[in-house]
């Protein structure tokens, strides 16, 4: 057998690398933020920032302000917050994607949240969510989590989501519309509620402020209240929530008096060397 002479590199085909490409970024004309962020919005942003000793602390209400303008947190909204708070877009994105209250796709006029945590689910929350998925979806495909029935932002459009917990187990099953409570729901009442929203009606929540649209609520969460008196209307608690306190009052029950001296704490274990 005759072996090839020379180095192996001499006997292989010539290897060439990929053609080098020079990338030239193209800068867009005008400001980096969306034209949606007009002077009124910028002034509101400055008012939010002025509330905090450190500007970065204003990020959460700033993101609510963004949602009040666009109905979600867009990439332009992220750049808007980063620009005014002297943060990177990565820092803003990390916060916007961590909290489920900030939506990355456009929402409907109303956000309908169905609690599907343990107690609500056991009492009918899962059935309610499934019925609303079918009601708001098409014949071939039920509406998915954080999907919207109708054109986002238009009257009667609804974004549906299943919520992990709405902190109202004593009133389960619970639905929120734009973060206002509708307690003790059934499949039928939930369906009637959604149908009313699609017709342009605004049923009064079980407790809390009168119902409005999602963008107005987002502006309120940012700290701006077009009608503060209306926001304060309505009961803030339900009879079920204070039933224990009412029973104690009726029967004269009282908590034990606080001791004059704190009880002695057990000795700490010795540190091992």
Backbone as CSV, one residue per row, in Angstrom:
resi,resn,N_x,N_y,N_z,CA_x,CA_y,CA_z,C_x,C_y,C_z
1,UNK,0.847,-1.193,0.000,0.000,0.000,0.000,0.880,1.239,0.000
2,UNK,0.513,2.169,-0.825,1.288,3.406,-0.923,0.568,4.500,-0.157
3,UNK,1.260,5.061,0.811,0.682,6.134,1.598,0.922,7.470,0.926
4,UNK,-0.026,8.403,1.023,0.207,9.724,0.432,1.322,10.438,1.165
5,UNK,2.059,11.183,0.419,3.182,11.908,1.010,2.725,13.278,1.509
6,UNK,3.521,13.855,2.401,3.261,15.210,2.888,2.321,15.224,4.072
7,UNK,1.928,16.403,4.471,1.019,16.591,5.596,-0.414,16.287,5.191
8,UNK,-1.252,15.888,6.170,-2.661,15.612,5.826,-3.357,16.812,5.207
9,UNK,-2.987,18.030,5.679,-3.627,19.220,5.133,-3.417,19.357,3.628
10,UNK,-2.314,18.791,3.143,-1.995,18.897,1.716,-2.883,17.993,0.888
11,UNK,-3.449,16.949,1.512,-4.235,15.990,0.763,-5.751,16.228,0.877
12,UNK,-6.140,17.225,1.669,-7.564,17.520,1.821,-7.968,18.629,0.865
13,UNK,-9.285,18.667,0.633,-9.779,19.731,-0.227,-9.622,21.066,0.483
14,UNK,-9.493,22.080,-0.294,-9.329,23.411,0.292,-10.593,23.803,1.045
15,UNK,-10.395,24.233,2.287,-11.525,24.619,3.124,-11.608,26.134,3.159
16,UNK,-12.772,26.614,2.845,-12.959,28.065,2.870,-14.048,28.418,3.867
17,UNK,-13.909,29.526,4.527,-14.902,29.975,5.491,-16.052,30.664,4.799
18,UNK,-17.062,31.013,5.564,-18.211,31.726,4.974,-17.798,33.110,4.515
19,UNK,-18.532,33.583,3.551,-18.257,34.924,3.048,-18.520,35.928,4.160
20,UNK,-17.573,36.761,4.428,-17.724,37.727,5.512,-18.716,38.804,5.107
21,UNK,-19.635,39.082,6.018,-20.656,40.080,5.770,-20.466,41.225,6.754
22,UNK,-20.449,42.406,6.240,-20.341,43.584,7.104,-21.739,44.104,7.392
23,UNK,-22.087,44.158,8.696,-23.431,44.582,9.091,-23.404,46.061,9.417
24,UNK,-24.275,46.776,8.774,-24.374,48.212,9.017,-25.743,48.507,9.597
25,UNK,-25.812,48.917,10.877,-27.130,49.214,11.457,-27.785,50.398,10.775
26,UNK,-29.085,50.307,10.643,-29.844,51.390,10.029,-30.615,52.104,11.128
27,UNK,-30.305,53.328,11.358,-30.971,54.106,12.403,-32.275,54.674,11.859
28,UNK,-33.341,54.481,12.632,-34.634,55.029,12.215,-34.663,56.530,12.451
29,UNK,-35.369,57.220,11.596,-35.505,58.660,11.769,-36.436,58.952,12.952
30,UNK,-36.211,60.057,13.596,-37.106,60.500,14.655,-36.781,59.854,15.991
31,UNK,-37.632,60.051,16.993,-37.368,59.544,18.338,-37.482,58.028,18.386
32,UNK,-36.838,57.423,19.390,-36.868,55.968,19.494,-38.176,55.478,20.094
33,UNK,-38.956,56.357,20.676,-40.198,55.918,21.305,-41.374,56.098,20.355
34,UNK,-42.440,55.355,20.661,-43.633,55.414,19.822,-44.249,56.802,19.846
35,UNK,-44.801,57.256,18.729,-45.505,58.539,18.731,-46.737,58.530,19.630
36,UNK,-47.138,57.329,20.109,-48.266,57.254,21.036,-47.969,58.001,22.329
37,UNK,-46.693,58.124,22.657,-46.304,58.750,23.914,-46.169,60.249,23.703
38,UNK,-47.313,60.926,23.797,-47.365,62.348,23.531,-46.908,63.139,24.752
39,UNK,-47.050,64.437,24.679,-46.567,65.300,25.744,-47.335,65.069,27.047
40,UNK,-48.639,64.781,26.949,-49.421,64.511,28.160,-48.879,63.278,28.875
41,UNK,-48.606,62.226,28.109,-48.083,60.999,28.700,-46.703,61.230,29.294
42,UNK,-45.866,61.994,28.605,-44.531,62.290,29.135,-44.622,63.098,30.432
43,UNK,-45.566,64.024,30.505,-45.732,64.810,31.728,-46.198,63.922,32.872
44,UNK,-47.107,62.995,32.577,-47.548,62.060,33.604,-46.385,61.183,34.067
45,UNK,-45.554,60.773,33.132,-44.385,59.964,33.494,-43.463,60.734,34.431
46,UNK,-43.265,62.001,34.154,-42.401,62.824,35.016,-43.007,62.979,36.404
47,UNK,-44.337,63.068,36.486,-44.999,63.156,37.787,-44.803,61.864,38.579
48,UNK,-44.881,60.736,37.892,-44.657,59.452,38.557,-43.230,59.387,39.094
49,UNK,-42.266,59.747,38.264,-40.860,59.670,38.658,-40.576,60.566,39.856
50,UNK,-41.235,61.719,39.907,-41.001,62.678,40.993,-41.464,62.146,42.352
51,UNK,-42.261,61.090,42.368,-42.738,60.540,43.642,-41.661,59.764,44.389
52,UNK,-40.605,59.377,43.722,-39.650,58.436,44.294,-38.262,59.043,44.446
53,UNK,-37.569,58.715,45.546,-36.199,59.219,45.724,-35.252,58.731,44.622
54,UNK,-35.464,57.498,44.150,-34.665,56.952,43.060,-35.598,56.681,41.879
55,UNK,-35.219,57.181,40.740,-36.122,57.130,39.584,-36.500,55.705,39.190
56,UNK,-35.591,54.751,39.347,-35.888,53.384,38.914,-37.049,52.770,39.706
57,UNK,-37.332,53.312,40.901,-38.445,52.811,41.704,-39.794,53.094,41.048
58,UNK,-39.808,53.969,40.058,-41.055,54.337,39.384,-41.432,53.362,38.271
59,UNK,-40.651,52.307,38.078,-40.871,51.454,36.909,-42.243,50.784,36.892
60,UNK,-42.713,50.259,38.021,-44.000,49.545,38.010,-45.153,50.459,37.602
61,UNK,-45.343,51.625,38.247,-46.418,52.498,37.763,-46.177,53.020,36.347
62,UNK,-44.931,53.155,35.948,-44.644,53.578,34.567,-45.147,52.541,33.566
63,UNK,-45.001,51.267,33.892,-45.488,50.218,32.996,-47.012,50.221,32.926
64,UNK,-47.667,50.550,34.043,-49.125,50.704,33.998,-49.504,51.899,33.123
65,UNK,-48.730,52.962,33.203,-48.984,54.123,32.336,-48.863,53.730,30.868
66,UNK,-47.863,52.940,30.539,-47.677,52.451,29.169,-48.911,51.665,28.721
67,UNK,-49.420,50.796,29.609,-50.589,49.992,29.238,-51.839,50.849,29.087
68,UNK,-51.906,51.963,29.803,-53.068,52.847,29.653,-53.079,53.521,28.291
69,UNK,-51.910,53.631,27.668,-51.799,54.278,26.359,-52.006,53.277,25.235
70,UNK,-51.340,52.136,25.321,-51.336,51.184,24.205,-52.146,49.917,24.447
71,UNK,-52.591,49.699,25.683,-53.347,48.487,25.964,-52.473,47.283,26.218
72,UNK,-51.169,47.456,26.202,-50.205,46.407,26.525,-48.832,47.074,26.650
73,UNK,-47.842,46.294,27.034,-46.478,46.811,27.116,-45.757,46.419,25.826
74,UNK,-45.680,47.356,24.925,-45.018,47.113,23.637,-43.509,47.326,23.779
75,UNK,-42.789,46.983,22.724,-41.345,47.235,22.733,-41.076,48.734,22.777
76,UNK,-41.942,49.515,22.136,-41.802,50.968,22.210,-42.020,51.456,23.640
77,UNK,-42.967,50.828,24.334,-43.220,51.191,25.727,-42.040,50.866,26.616
78,UNK,-41.395,49.751,26.353,-40.200,49.380,27.116,-39.100,50.416,26.903
79,UNK,-38.921,50.837,25.648,-37.895,51.853,25.369,-38.260,53.191,26.015
80,UNK,-39.556,53.510,26.043,-40.028,54.742,26.672,-39.645,54.760,28.150
81,UNK,-39.912,53.654,28.860,-39.561,53.569,30.282,-38.048,53.613,30.476
82,UNK,-37.332,52.886,29.639,-35.870,52.856,29.774,-35.267,54.242,29.568
83,UNK,-35.785,54.970,28.601,-35.267,56.301,28.286,-35.444,57.259,29.454
84,UNK,-36.639,57.269,30.064,-36.935,58.227,31.120,-36.354,57.822,32.476
85,UNK,-36.130,56.529,32.681,-35.623,56.055,33.971,-34.143,55.759,33.949
86,UNK,-33.509,56.012,32.816,-32.082,55.761,32.663,-31.741,54.300,32.970
87,UNK,-32.556,53.408,32.404,-32.338,51.970,32.527,-32.072,51.390,31.152
88,UNK,-31.583,50.168,31.119,-31.457,49.479,29.842,-32.798,48.838,29.497
89,UNK,-33.015,48.584,28.223,-34.257,47.907,27.826,-34.300,46.493,28.407
90,UNK,-33.133,45.892,28.637,-33.099,44.555,29.247,-33.634,44.604,30.673
91,UNK,-33.277,45.638,31.423,-33.762,45.771,32.799,-35.275,45.959,32.828
92,UNK,-35.788,46.785,31.930,-37.232,47.016,31.879,-37.947,45.748,31.426
93,UNK,-37.401,45.061,30.429,-38.020,43.828,29.924,-38.073,42.757,31.002
94,UNK,-37.045,42.690,31.839,-37.017,41.686,32.900,-38.188,41.870,33.855
95,UNK,-38.537,43.106,34.150,-39.665,43.389,35.046,-40.992,43.157,34.316
96,UNK,-41.086,43.639,33.083,-42.337,43.540,32.331,-42.723,42.091,32.053
97,UNK,-41.741,41.209,31.934,-42.039,39.803,31.653,-42.168,38.968,32.924
98,UNK,-41.797,39.537,34.083,-41.894,38.804,35.346,-43.315,38.841,35.889
99,UNK,-43.968,39.996,35.833,-45.297,40.168,36.405,-46.380,39.909,35.356
100,UNK,-47.348,39.061,35.721,-48.395,38.714,34.760,-49.373,39.862,34.507
101,UNK,-49.359,40.888,35.356,-50.282,42.014,35.140,-49.847,42.879,33.969
102,UNK,-48.611,42.708,33.510,-48.162,43.443,32.329,-48.283,42.524,31.120
103,UNK,-49.086,42.941,30.156,-49.403,42.102,29.006,-48.511,42.479,27.829
104,UNK,-47.988,41.490,27.140,-47.088,41.741,26.018,-47.785,41.742,24.669
105,UNK,-49.059,41.409,24.659,-49.843,41.497,23.424,-51.062,42.382,23.694
106,UNK,-51.575,43.076,22.666,-52.689,44.015,22.872,-53.910,43.338,23.497
107,UNK,-54.509,44.023,24.472,-55.677,43.503,25.181,-56.967,44.115,24.638
108,UNK,-58.057,43.484,24.993,-59.371,43.988,24.619,-59.788,45.148,25.504
109,UNK,-60.996,45.623,25.267,-61.529,46.691,26.115,-61.622,46.214,27.561
110,UNK,-61.908,44.922,27.732,-62.042,44.356,29.071,-61.113,43.155,29.219
111,UNK,-60.535,43.031,30.417,-59.739,41.858,30.780,-60.570,41.034,31.756
112,UNK,-60.940,39.824,31.343,-61.738,38.928,32.179,-60.819,37.858,32.743
113,UNK,-60.686,37.855,34.075,-59.791,36.914,34.761,-60.635,35.916,35.540
114,UNK,-60.451,34.641,35.251,-61.200,33.580,35.930,-60.254,32.862,36.883
115,UNK,-60.591,32.856,38.172,-59.744,32.171,39.141,-59.868,30.664,38.949
116,UNK,-58.709,30.003,38.783,-58.697,28.551,38.618,-57.820,27.894,39.685
117,UNK,-57.604,28.609,40.795,-56.859,28.009,41.889,-57.753,27.020,42.633
118,UNK,-57.199,26.343,43.628,-57.816,25.141,44.195,-59.284,25.306,44.561
119,UNK,-59.611,26.259,45.451,-60.985,26.355,45.932,-61.944,26.779,44.826
120,UNK,-61.565,27.796,44.058,-62.425,28.235,42.958,-62.617,27.116,41.938
121,UNK,-61.519,26.408,41.646,-61.615,25.313,40.673,-62.579,24.231,41.162
122,UNK,-62.470,23.873,42.443,-63.320,22.815,42.993,-64.793,23.217,43.004
123,UNK,-65.054,24.521,43.130,-66.437,25.001,43.202,-66.990,25.438,41.850
124,UNK,-66.221,25.218,40.785,-66.753,25.498,39.449,-65.917,26.412,38.588
125,UNK,-64.763,26.885,39.092,-63.930,27.795,38.313,-63.444,27.200,37.010
126,UNK,-63.050,25.935,37.036,-62.588,25.286,35.803,-63.716,25.209,34.774
127,UNK,-64.919,24.889,35.239,-66.064,24.817,34.322,-66.393,26.193,33.744
128,UNK,-66.291,27.226,34.588,-66.542,28.590,34.112,-65.538,28.971,33.036
129,UNK,-64.276,28.695,33.299,-63.240,29.047,32.324,-63.450,28.314,31.006
130,UNK,-63.763,27.038,31.077,-63.997,26.260,29.859,-65.197,26.798,29.082
131,UNK,-66.263,27.186,29.791,-67.447,27.714,29.111,-67.126,29.047,28.427
132,UNK,-66.363,29.913,29.106,-66.027,31.205,28.508,-65.061,31.039,27.335
133,UNK,-64.173,30.062,27.416,-63.300,29.771,26.273,-64.127,29.433,25.039
134,UNK,-65.126,28.582,25.244,-65.981,28.180,24.123,-66.849,29.342,23.654
135,UNK,-67.365,30.113,24.606,-68.256,31.225,24.269,-67.531,32.311,23.473
136,UNK,-66.285,32.587,23.837,-65.532,33.668,23.206,-64.703,33.204,22.011
137,UNK,-64.541,31.901,21.873,-63.771,31.381,20.755,-64.640,31.117,19.535
138,UNK,-64.107,30.293,18.655,-64.849,29.920,17.455,-65.363,28.496,17.603
139,UNK,-66.125,28.072,16.615,-66.674,26.718,16.670,-65.568,25.672,16.635
140,UNK,-64.482,26.006,15.950,-63.381,25.051,15.807,-62.339,25.174,16.913
141,UNK,-62.256,26.349,17.550,-61.154,26.564,18.489,-61.585,27.465,19.642
142,UNK,-61.532,26.955,20.879,-61.854,27.809,22.030,-60.781,28.878,22.227
143,UNK,-61.155,29.969,22.839,-60.215,31.059,23.091,-59.175,30.615,24.114
144,UNK,-57.905,30.921,23.854,-56.829,30.516,24.742,-56.514,31.571,25.795
145,UNK,-55.634,31.204,26.702,-55.192,32.097,27.774,-54.562,33.359,27.202
146,UNK,-55.020,34.518,27.674,-54.551,35.835,27.255,-54.772,36.097,25.760
147,UNK,-55.759,35.410,25.185,-56.165,35.714,23.819,-57.401,36.613,23.848
148,UNK,-57.629,37.307,22.742,-58.681,38.327,22.709,-59.761,37.978,21.694
149,UNK,-61.008,38.111,22.132,-62.156,37.974,21.239,-62.522,39.366,20.741
150,UNK,-62.484,39.555,19.436,-62.713,40.880,18.867,-61.396,41.591,18.615
151,UNK,-61.476,42.741,17.980,-60.286,43.541,17.687,-59.815,44.198,18.984
152,UNK,-58.546,43.958,19.390,-58.064,44.528,20.656,-58.315,46.028,20.755
153,UNK,-58.814,46.454,21.901,-59.033,47.868,22.150,-60.364,48.412,21.680
154,UNK,-61.094,47.656,20.864,-62.374,48.150,20.346,-63.493,47.836,21.341
155,UNK,-64.601,48.579,21.294,-65.708,48.328,22.220,-66.195,46.884,22.143
156,UNK,-66.378,46.286,23.307,-66.881,44.919,23.374,-65.834,43.840,23.244
157,UNK,-64.594,44.196,22.972,-63.537,43.178,22.855,-63.121,42.709,24.248
158,UNK,-62.802,41.420,24.355,-62.508,40.813,25.656,-61.253,39.961,25.566
159,UNK,-60.354,40.175,26.503,-59.193,39.304,26.675,-59.479,38.390,27.860
160,UNK,-59.327,37.094,27.647,-59.626,36.097,28.679,-58.327,35.535,29.246
161,UNK,-58.296,35.379,30.564,-57.137,34.743,31.188,-57.596,33.898,32.366
162,UNK,-56.861,32.807,32.617,-57.099,32.076,33.860,-56.094,32.590,34.871
163,UNK,-56.600,32.960,36.040,-55.761,33.534,37.081,-55.454,32.473,38.125
164,UNK,-54.238,32.520,38.647,-53.826,31.508,39.617,-54.543,31.702,40.956
165,UNK,-54.738,32.935,41.392,-55.487,33.196,42.616,-55.918,34.653,42.618
166,UNK,-57.182,34.905,42.980,-57.699,36.271,43.037,-57.983,36.709,44.474
167,UNK,-57.491,35.933,45.451,-57.543,36.311,46.864,-58.968,36.573,47.345
168,UNK,-59.901,35.714,46.975,-61.291,35.859,47.433,-61.905,34.476,47.624
169,UNK,-61.188,33.609,48.348,-61.640,32.225,48.506,-62.985,32.132,49.206
170,UNK,-63.302,33.108,50.064,-64.580,33.068,50.775,-65.760,33.372,49.874
171,UNK,-65.500,33.774,48.646,-66.558,34.131,47.705,-66.440,33.344,46.402
172,UNK,-65.778,32.212,46.471,-65.528,31.411,45.280,-66.816,30.811,44.713
173,UNK,-66.838,30.596,43.384,-65.844,30.946,42.363,-65.905,32.438,42.012
174,UNK,-64.760,33.000,41.699,-64.644,34.444,41.508,-64.120,34.763,40.115
175,UNK,-64.649,35.844,39.551,-64.157,36.408,38.291,-63.823,37.869,38.547
176,UNK,-62.789,38.348,37.910,-62.516,39.779,37.881,-62.682,40.298,36.455
177,UNK,-63.236,41.498,36.347,-63.261,42.216,35.072,-62.520,43.519,35.304
178,UNK,-61.401,43.668,34.632,-60.546,44.842,34.828,-60.210,45.026,36.308
179,UNK,-59.975,43.885,36.981,-59.554,43.831,38.389,-60.667,44.176,39.375
180,UNK,-61.919,44.264,38.915,-63.058,44.434,39.818,-63.749,43.076,39.996
181,UNK,-64.237,42.826,41.210,-64.726,41.502,41.577,-66.180,41.249,41.180
182,UNK,-66.401,40.030,40.688,-67.733,39.475,40.498,-67.724,38.131,41.237
183,UNK,-68.363,38.114,42.408,-68.246,36.987,43.331,-69.331,35.948,43.123
184,UNK,-69.093,34.772,43.726,-70.089,33.690,43.752,-70.676,33.416,42.366
185,UNK,-69.810,33.220,41.418,-70.249,33.023,40.038,-70.662,31.583,39.758
186,UNK,-71.478,31.437,38.740,-71.818,30.133,38.182,-71.458,30.169,36.704
187,UNK,-71.540,29.022,36.065,-71.280,28.982,34.624,-72.248,29.903,33.894
188,UNK,-73.499,29.882,34.304,-74.527,30.681,33.635,-74.324,32.180,33.882
189,UNK,-74.052,32.566,35.139,-73.881,33.996,35.433,-72.619,34.542,34.773
190,UNK,-71.574,33.724,34.688,-70.346,34.161,34.025,-70.581,34.382,32.539
191,UNK,-71.362,33.502,31.942,-71.680,33.640,30.527,-72.522,34.893,30.284
192,UNK,-73.479,35.158,31.161,-74.302,36.367,31.040,-73.446,37.625,31.197
193,UNK,-72.477,37.581,32.108,-71.585,38.719,32.329,-70.792,39.041,31.070
194,UNK,-70.218,38.017,30.474,-69.410,38.218,29.268,-70.277,38.702,28.106
195,UNK,-71.478,38.158,27.975,-72.378,38.610,26.910,-72.730,40.085,27.079
196,UNK,-72.938,40.514,28.329,-73.250,41.924,28.592,-72.072,42.820,28.218
197,UNK,-70.871,42.387,28.543,-69.676,43.172,28.193,-69.547,43.321,26.680
198,UNK,-69.849,42.260,25.961,-69.733,42.310,24.501,-70.786,43.218,23.875
199,UNK,-71.912,43.363,24.571,-72.965,44.265,24.080,-72.668,45.724,24.417
200,UNK,-71.598,45.973,25.147,-71.253,47.342,25.516,-71.764,47.755,26.876
201,UNK,-72.373,46.827,27.605,-72.862,47.143,28.944,-71.722,47.047,29.961
202,UNK,-71.932,47.635,31.132,-70.937,47.581,32.203,-71.640,47.194,33.509
203,UNK,-71.890,45.907,33.707,-72.542,45.460,34.946,-71.756,45.910,36.178
204,UNK,-72.455,46.224,37.246,-71.773,46.696,38.446,-71.132,45.514,39.167
205,UNK,-69.884,45.646,39.560,-69.224,44.563,40.299,-69.923,44.278,41.623
206,UNK,-69.650,43.108,42.174,-70.212,42.743,43.468,-69.784,43.738,44.539
207,UNK,-68.560,44.196,44.465,-68.030,45.189,45.395,-66.969,45.992,44.661
208,UNK,-66.651,47.151,45.209,-65.643,47.986,44.574,-66.246,49.043,43.672
209,UNK,-65.380,49.642,42.884,-65.758,50.771,42.042,-66.630,50.340,40.869
210,UNK,-67.391,51.260,40.298,-68.140,50.952,39.073,-67.202,50.498,37.964
211,UNK,-67.711,49.627,37.116,-66.878,49.056,36.071,-66.542,50.092,34.997
212,UNK,-65.300,50.078,34.552,-64.875,50.912,33.441,-64.033,50.049,32.507
213,UNK,-63.310,50.657,31.587,-62.511,49.861,30.649,-61.100,49.651,31.204
214,UNK,-60.372,48.714,30.593,-59.059,48.327,31.100,-58.060,49.476,31.063
215,UNK,-58.072,50.274,30.007,-57.077,51.346,29.899,-57.282,52.404,30.980
216,UNK,-58.536,52.694,31.324,-58.795,53.643,32.403,-58.286,53.094,33.729
217,UNK,-58.497,51.801,33.956,-58.003,51.168,35.178,-56.475,51.224,35.231
218,UNK,-55.830,50.994,34.100,-54.365,51.051,34.067,-53.866,52.454,34.407
219,UNK,-54.585,53.475,33.956,-54.211,54.845,34.297,-54.367,55.079,35.796
220,UNK,-55.420,54.495,36.382,-55.617,54.610,37.826,-54.522,53.887,38.592
221,UNK,-54.108,52.722,38.106,-53.021,51.993,38.754,-51.700,52.750,38.669
222,UNK,-51.573,53.586,37.650,-50.389,54.429,37.530,-50.448,55.622,38.477
223,UNK,-51.636,55.857,39.087,-51.770,56.926,40.060,-52.561,58.124,39.611
224,UNK,-53.280,57.999,38.496,-54.062,59.129,37.975,-55.536,58.731,37.951
225,UNK,-56.368,59.493,38.640,-57.785,59.155,38.782,-58.649,60.251,38.179
226,UNK,-59.170,60.015,36.992,-60.048,61.019,36.370,-61.255,61.353,37.230
227,UNK,-61.772,60.355,37.985,-62.934,60.581,38.845,-62.713,59.800,40.138
228,UNK,-61.992,60.420,41.076,-61.625,59.729,42.309,-62.842,59.385,43.153
229,UNK,-63.865,60.254,43.141,-65.071,59.984,43.927,-65.761,58.718,43.452
230,UNK,-65.820,58.522,42.133,-66.466,57.321,41.591,-65.683,56.067,41.938
231,UNK,-64.361,56.198,41.938,-63.517,55.040,42.256,-63.770,54.563,43.683
232,UNK,-64.074,55.490,44.574,-64.275,55.151,45.985,-65.679,54.647,46.275
233,UNK,-66.550,54.646,45.273,-67.921,54.190,45.491,-67.975,52.672,45.629
234,UNK,-69.068,52.212,46.202,-69.290,50.771,46.275,-68.669,50.167,47.507
235,UNK,-69.248,49.053,48.001,-68.695,48.388,49.192,-67.340,47.762,48.885
236,UNK,-66.463,47.797,49.858,-65.133,47.218,49.652,-65.013,45.826,50.251
237,UNK,-66.005,45.424,51.061,-65.991,44.102,51.675,-67.330,43.427,51.434
238,UNK,-67.351,42.128,51.665,-68.585,41.357,51.530,-68.958,40.780,52.897
239,UNK,-70.235,40.490,53.135,-70.640,39.921,54.433,-69.867,38.649,54.787
240,UNK,-69.569,37.815,53.781,-68.845,36.568,54.058,-67.460,36.846,54.630
241,UNK,-66.832,37.919,54.159,-65.466,38.215,54.579,-65.389,38.595,56.054
242,UNK,-66.402,39.286,56.548,-66.368,39.762,57.943,-67.310,38.957,58.842
243,UNK,-67.743,37.777,58.375,-68.691,36.983,59.167,-68.098,36.606,60.513
244,UNK,-66.841,36.245,60.557,-66.208,35.867,61.822,-66.185,37.022,62.807
245,UNK,-65.843,38.206,62.318,-65.807,39.383,63.190,-67.213,39.736,63.683
246,UNK,-68.219,39.582,62.794,-69.600,39.885,63.193,-70.082,38.904,64.264
247,UNK,-69.762,37.618,64.096,-70.146,36.619,65.103,-69.507,36.931,66.449
248,UNK,-68.226,37.281,66.433,-67.537,37.605,67.675,-68.180,38.795,68.368
249,UNK,-68.595,39.777,67.573,-69.234,40.960,68.151,-70.595,40.609,68.748
250,UNK,-71.382,39.782,68.050,-72.706,39.388,68.533,-72.618,38.597,69.834
251,UNK,-71.593,37.752,69.952,-71.492,36.850,71.094,-70.542,37.361,72.176
252,UNK,-70.019,38.544,71.968,-69.149,39.128,72.986,-67.792,38.470,73.101
253,UNK,-67.357,37.821,72.059,-66.038,37.192,72.100,-64.952,38.248,71.985
254,UNK,-63.898,38.036,72.737,-62.759,38.948,72.672,-61.474,38.146,72.677
255,UNK,-60.480,38.691,72.033,-59.168,38.059,72.051,-58.563,38.226,73.442
256,UNK,-57.744,37.300,73.891,-57.101,37.435,75.207,-56.312,38.739,75.282
257,UNK,-56.283,39.325,76.471,-55.518,40.561,76.652,-54.041,40.294,76.429
258,UNK,-53.372,41.307,75.924,-51.938,41.178,75.706,-51.220,41.107,77.048
259,UNK,-50.313,40.159,77.226,-49.616,40.039,78.519,-48.787,41.289,78.808
260,UNK,-48.664,41.581,80.124,-47.897,42.769,80.517,-46.436,42.634,80.116
261,UNK,-45.946,41.408,80.176,-44.552,41.170,79.805,-44.503,40.109,78.709
262,UNK,-43.529,40.248,77.849,-43.348,39.244,76.803,-42.915,37.926,77.427
263,UNK,-43.452,36.819,76.971,-43.004,35.529,77.512,-41.530,35.293,77.217
264,UNK,-40.907,34.571,78.102,-39.469,34.304,77.930,-39.261,33.395,76.727
265,UNK,-38.262,33.720,75.957,-37.928,32.901,74.797,-36.997,31.774,75.210
266,UNK,-37.095,30.643,74.575,-36.184,29.542,74.926,-34.749,29.928,74.595
267,UNK,-33.797,29.378,75.331,-32.395,29.733,75.065,-31.951,29.249,73.692
268,UNK,-31.079,30.019,73.075,-30.550,29.643,71.769,-29.553,28.498,71.937
269,UNK,-29.536,27.571,71.004,-28.547,26.488,71.096,-27.127,27.032,70.926
270,UNK,-26.205,26.365,71.583,-24.824,26.814,71.459,-24.317,26.553,70.048
271,UNK,-23.498,27.493,69.610,-22.905,27.346,68.270,-21.848,26.243,68.294
272,UNK,-21.895,25.420,67.282,-20.896,24.364,67.174,-19.620,24.941,66.576
273,UNK,-18.519,24.572,67.190,-17.237,25.100,66.673,-16.789,24.327,65.459
